[in-house]
Amino acid sequence: MPGVTLSGTFFDRNIRTPYFNQYNASVQYELFKNLLVEVAYVGTRGLNQFRQIAINQAHLASPRNPIINVVTGATITTNTPANAPLRAPFQGVEINGFLQNQSTAQSSYNSLQASLTKQLSRRLQLLGSYTYARSIDNSSGQGAGAGINGIVNPGAIGDTSGILGNQFDNRANRGVSDFDRTHRFVLSYLWELPKPALTARSSARQWLFSDWQMAGIIVAMSGLPIDIVDSGAGSLYGLNGPSALARPSYAPGASRKTAASNIPAGYFFNPFAFARPTVLSGQLIPSSSGTATASVTGTDLGNVGRNVLRGPRQINVDFSIIKRFPFGGSKNIELRVEFFNLLNHVNLANPISDLNAIVPSGIDSSGQIIAPGDFGRIISTSNNPRLIQLALKFKF
């Protein structure tokens, strides 16, 4: 009976308590009466944060630096996808399914925040705020935001997740955070409508045309980062498969800029800018810095960084109309009509960013993309259509 390979997630014995350093500076100035402007710098630095590491990633072997299997005692000098488990530090344990929770992650957040506040005067109240920010880390999870399959899953919330790339390189997964928004603007307002002149002629007209309000919230922000992954990459390290922990490479002559230009119709980014990091038999493995070769054709870790692209921007407008019917002194009945996504604007979700969405025949033997399939396509939205809600309140 064959043995069962161990897998799971475990805590590092040397785990430490995560902590943050927070710092800010702000300036406020009253432009006019009841009108305040504020500009602030806000930053944080996170240390000893949690992240998951596949600590059983296979090492590369060569005649100069052979690997001695701790169980069989065999000397390994070749690198193939098949012998990756024999080159792993722990025998009988999965490579990409054996994860350790460590407190070895770091993060940083820097932002410029500006706001304009108008207190209720002349029947108008508003608060406008704008944030220009950048969050960088090597550990954050998706937080129910963008996914690699093109679908937003509110149930997939994680403060941290497995990293992609070289598991033994602390900076391999460093990039903008999964939840990063470069620009974010929010405007909220409340306007008490003036009484029409005709209300003075009749108490019925005053009861009907007085005490009307309009309110709303406008939100506009940058899209979420797009992480390009490839479940077929990293086979020489044993990191490929359903729980892949690797990314593709840029196609020859391509770059991050190329991926955002010359975009084919129906795609959000240029899928031909990427390629599976295939290493043919006898070739040097690029990630080994010239110290190891592939004994048979396999795949490397890839040179595409984390979250290198940005998804579709988001905008939403909520609006409400409020009417109060006062009676009996302090009592009133409030009628509200609320419009969520007033403009019925469609906010698109991030595109499919898993190279595995390409059918096998869509990638040639050298790893170049021939037919991208759904890789790079947007297939879902991230918001609801217009919703209208009626509410009736009795205040006493």
C-alpha positions in Angstrom: 0.0 0.0 0.0 1.6 3.3 -1.0 2.3 5.9 1.7 0.3 9.1 2.1 2.1 12.3 1.4 1.8 14.8 4.2 0.3 18.3 3.6 -1.2 21.1 5.6 -0.4 24.4 7.2 1.6 24.7 10.4 3.0 27.4 12.6 6.7 28.3 12.8 8.1 27.7 16.3 9.9 31.0 16.2 6.8 33.0 15.4 6.7 36.6 16.7 4.0 39.1 17.5 3.2 41.3 14.5 3.3 45.1 15.1 2.9 48.4 13.3 4.7 51.7 13.4 2.3 54.5 12.6 3.1 58.1 11.8 1.3 61.1 10.4 1.4 64.9 10.0 -1.5 67.1 9.1 -2.3 70.8 8.4 -5.8 72.3 8.7 -6.9 75.7 7.5 -10.3 77.4 7.5 -10.7 78.9 4.1 -14.0 80.6 4.9 -16.5 80.3 7.7 -17.7 76.7 8.0 -15.3 75.6 5.3 -12.3 73.6 6.4 -9.5 72.1 4.3 -7.0 69.5 5.7 -3.9 68.0 4.1 -2.2 65.1 5.8 0.6 62.6 5.3 -0.2 59.1 6.8 2.1 56.2 6.8 2.6 52.8 8.5 5.3 50.2 8.7 4.4 46.6 9.5 6.9 44.1 10.8 6.7 40.4 11.9 3.6 40.0 9.8 2.2 36.6 8.9 2.7 34.8 5.6 2.7 31.2 4.4 5.8 29.7 3.0 6.1 26.4 1.1 9.2 25.3 3.1 9.6 22.1 1.1 10.5 23.7 -2.2 13.0 21.6 -4.1 16.6 22.7 -4.3 18.4 22.7 -7.7 21.2 20.1 -8.2 24.4 20.0 -10.3 27.5 17.9 -10.5 29.3 20.7 -8.6 26.6 21.0 -5.9 24.9 17.6 -5.7 21.9 16.8 -3.4 22.1 13.8 -1.1 18.6 12.3 -0.5 18.3 12.0 3.3 16.2 8.8 3.0 17.8 6.8 0.2 21.3 8.3 0.4 21.3 8.7 -3.4 23.3 11.4 -5.0 21.3 13.6 -7.3 22.9 15.8 -9.9 20.1 16.3 -12.3 17.0 18.5 -12.4 13.7 17.1 -13.7 10.1 17.7 -12.7 9.9 14.0 -11.8 12.8 14.1 -9.3 11.8 17.4 -7.7 10.3 15.5 -4.6 13.6 13.7 -4.2 15.4 17.1 -4.1 13.0 18.5 -1.5 14.3 19.1 2.1 11.6 17.0 3.7 10.8 13.6 2.3 7.2 12.2 2.3 5.8 15.8 2.4 4.1 17.6 -0.4 6.1 20.5 -2.0 3.4 23.1 -2.6 0.9 21.8 -0.1 3.1 21.8 3.0 2.9 25.4 4.2 4.4 27.1 7.3 2.9 30.2 8.9 5.8 32.5 9.6 6.1 36.0 11.0 8.6 37.1 8.4 6.6 39.5 6.3 6.8 43.2 6.1 4.6 46.0 4.8 4.6 49.7 4.2 1.9 52.3 3.5 2.4 55.9 2.5 -0.4 58.3 1.5 -1.3 61.9 0.8 -4.8 62.6 2.1 -6.7 65.8 1.5 -10.3 66.7 2.6 -12.7 69.6 2.3 -15.4 69.8 5.0 -18.3 72.2 4.9 -20.5 72.2 8.0 -24.2 72.7 7.6 -24.8 76.3 6.5 -27.0 77.8 3.9 -28.8 74.5 3.8 -25.7 72.7 2.4 -23.3 70.2 4.1 -20.6 68.2 2.4 -17.4 66.2 2.9 -15.0 65.6 0.1 -11.8 63.5 0.5 -9.1 62.4 -1.8 -6.3 59.8 -1.1 -3.2 59.2 -3.1 -1.6 56.1 -1.6 0.7 53.2 -2.2 0.7 50.0 -0.1 3.6 47.5 -0.5 4.0 44.1 1.1 5.0 40.5 0.5 2.2 38.8 2.2 -1.3 40.2 1.9 -4.3 38.1 1.0 -7.0 38.9 -1.5 -9.5 40.2 1.1 -12.5 39.0 -1.0 -11.3 41.4 -3.8 -9.8 40.6 -7.2 -9.1 36.9 -8.0 -7.0 35.2 -10.7 -10.1 33.5 -12.2 -11.9 36.7 -13.1 -14.6 36.3 -10.5 -15.0 38.3 -7.3 -15.7 35.9 -4.4 -16.8 37.7 -1.2 -16.3 34.5 0.8 -12.6 34.2 -0.1 -11.3 36.5 2.6 -7.7 36.0 3.8 -5.3 38.3 5.7 -2.5 36.4 4.1 -2.0 33.7 1.5 0.7 31.5 0.0 3.3 33.5 -1.9 4.3 32.8 -5.5 7.9 32.5 -6.7 11.1 31.5 -4.8 9.9 30.5 -1.4 13.3 31.0 0.1 13.7 34.6 -1.2 12.1 37.1 1.2 11.6 39.7 -1.6 10.4 37.4 -4.3 6.7 38.3 -3.6 7.3 41.9 -2.8 4.9 44.2 -4.7 1.8 46.4 -4.3 -0.7 45.0 -1.9 -3.6 43.0 -3.2 -6.0 45.6 -1.8 -4.0 48.7 -3.0 -5.9 51.6 -4.6 -3.7 54.4 -5.9 -6.4 57.0 -6.1 -9.6 57.2 -4.1 -12.1 60.1 -4.1 -15.3 60.2 -2.0 -17.8 63.0 -1.9 -20.8 63.0 0.4 -23.4 65.8 0.6 -26.7 66.8 2.1 -28.8 69.7 0.7 -31.9 71.0 2.4 -34.0 72.3 -0.4 -35.4 75.9 0.1 -39.1 76.4 0.6 -40.9 77.6 -2.6 -42.5 81.0 -2.4 -45.9 79.4 -2.9 -45.8 77.7 0.6 -46.5 81.0 2.3 -50.0 81.1 0.8 -51.3 77.8 2.2 -50.6 75.6 5.2 -51.3 72.5 3.0 -48.7 73.7 0.4 -46.2 74.3 3.2 -46.8 70.9 4.6 -46.3 69.3 1.2 -43.4 71.4 -0.3 -41.3 72.1 2.8 -38.7 69.9 4.5 -37.3 68.3 1.4 -33.6 67.1 1.4 -31.3 65.5 -1.2 -28.3 63.5 -0.2 -25.7 61.3 -1.9 -22.3 59.7 -1.9 -20.0 59.6 -5.0 -17.0 57.2 -4.9 -14.4 56.9 -7.6 -11.2 54.9 -7.3 -8.4 53.1 -9.1 -8.8 49.4 -9.9 -7.3 46.6 -7.9 -3.9 45.1 -8.9 -3.8 42.2 -11.3 -1.5 39.3 -10.3 -0.4 37.1 -13.3 0.1 33.5 -12.3 0.9 30.2 -14.1 0.0 26.9 -12.6 2.2 25.3 -15.2 5.4 27.1 -14.1 7.9 26.0 -11.5 7.9 22.3 -12.3 11.7 22.1 -11.9 11.1 23.2 -8.3 8.0 21.1 -7.8 5.8 24.2 -7.4 3.4 23.5 -10.4 0.0 21.9 -10.3 -3.4 22.7 -8.8 -1.8 24.6 -5.9 0.8 26.3 -8.1 3.1 28.8 -6.5 4.8 30.3 -9.5 4.3 33.0 -12.1 5.1 33.2 -15.9 7.8 35.1 -17.6 7.6 38.0 -20.0 7.8 37.0 -23.6 11.1 37.8 -25.4 11.3 41.5 -25.9 8.1 42.2 -23.8 7.8 44.0 -20.5 5.2 45.4 -18.1 4.7 48.3 -20.5 4.1 45.9 -23.4 1.4 44.1 -21.4 -0.6 47.3 -21.2 -0.3 48.2 -24.9 -1.3 46.7 -28.2 -4.2 45.0 -26.5 -6.2 42.6 -28.7 -10.0 43.2 -29.0 -11.9 41.6 -26.2 -9.0 41.5 -23.8 -8.1 43.8 -20.9 -4.3 43.3 -21.2 -2.0 42.0 -23.9 -1.8 38.2 -23.2 1.0 37.8 -25.8 3.3 39.8 -23.5 3.6 36.7 -21.2 5.0 33.2 -21.8 5.4 30.0 -19.8 9.0 29.9 -18.5 9.9 26.7 -20.3 13.5 25.5 -20.0 14.5 22.9 -22.7 16.6 19.9 -21.9 20.3 20.9 -21.5 19.5 24.6 -21.1 20.6 26.6 -18.0 17.8 27.3 -15.6 17.5 31.2 -15.5 16.6 31.4 -11.8 19.8 29.4 -10.9 22.0 32.2 -12.0 23.9 29.9 -14.3 24.6 27.1 -11.7 22.1 24.4 -12.8 20.7 23.0 -16.0 17.4 21.2 -16.9 18.0 17.5 -17.5 14.7 17.3 -19.3 12.3 20.0 -20.5 10.6 21.7 -17.5 9.5 25.1 -16.3 11.2 27.7 -14.2 9.7 30.2 -11.7 9.2 33.0 -14.1 10.4 36.6 -14.0 7.0 38.5 -13.8 6.7 40.3 -10.5 3.7 40.4 -8.2 0.6 42.6 -9.1 2.3 44.1 -12.1 -0.9 45.3 -13.8 -3.9 47.4 -12.6 -7.6 46.4 -13.1 -10.6 48.5 -14.2 -11.3 51.6 -12.3 -14.4 51.8 -10.1 -17.1 54.4 -9.8 -20.4 54.5 -7.9 -23.1 57.1 -7.3 -25.7 56.7 -4.5 -28.5 59.2 -4.2 -31.5 59.7 -1.9 -34.5 62.1 -1.7 -35.9 62.7 1.8 -39.2 64.3 2.8 -40.3 65.0 6.4 -43.9 65.5 7.5 -43.8 67.2 10.9 -46.7 67.0 13.3 -47.3 67.2 17.0 -44.3 69.4 17.9 -41.2 67.1 17.7 -42.8 64.2 15.9 -42.4 63.6 12.2 -42.8 61.0 9.5 -39.8 60.6 7.2 -40.2 59.2 3.7 -36.9 58.3 1.9 -36.4 57.1 -1.7 -32.8 55.8 -2.1 -31.0 54.9 -5.3 -28.0 52.6 -5.1 -25.8 52.8 -8.2 -28.0 55.6 -9.5 -26.4 55.7 -12.9 -26.6 51.9 -13.3 -22.9 52.0 -14.0 -21.2 48.7 -14.7 -18.0 48.2 -12.7 -16.0 45.4 -14.3 -14.1 42.9 -12.2 -10.4 42.0 -12.9 -9.7 39.8 -15.9 -8.7 36.1 -15.8 -5.0 36.3 -15.0 -4.1 32.6 -14.7 -2.1 31.5 -17.7 -3.7 28.0 -17.2 -6.9 29.4 -18.7 -5.2 28.8 -22.1 -5.8 25.4 -23.5 -2.7 23.2 -23.9 -2.6 23.7 -27.6 -2.5 27.4 -27.1 1.1 27.3 -25.9 3.9 26.0 -28.1 6.8 23.8 -26.9 9.0 26.9 -26.1 6.3 28.4 -23.9 5.1 31.1 -26.3 1.4 31.8 -26.4 -0.3 31.0 -29.7 -4.0 31.3 -28.8 -4.6 33.0 -25.4 -8.1 31.7 -24.9 -9.7 33.4 -21.9 -6.4 34.6 -20.4 -6.8 38.4 -20.2 -10.5 38.5 -20.7 -13.0 40.1 -18.2 -15.9 37.7 -17.6 -17.7 39.3 -14.6 -18.7 42.5 -12.8 -17.9 43.7 -9.3 -21.1 45.6 -8.4 -24.9 45.3 -8.4 -27.2 47.0 -11.0 -29.3 50.0 -9.9 -31.4 49.3 -6.7 -34.2 51.5 -5.5 -35.3 51.4 -1.9 -38.3 53.0 -0.2 -38.3 53.6 3.5 -40.8 55.1 5.9 -39.8 56.2 9.4 -41.8 57.5 12.3 -39.7 59.7 14.7 -40.9 60.6 18.1 
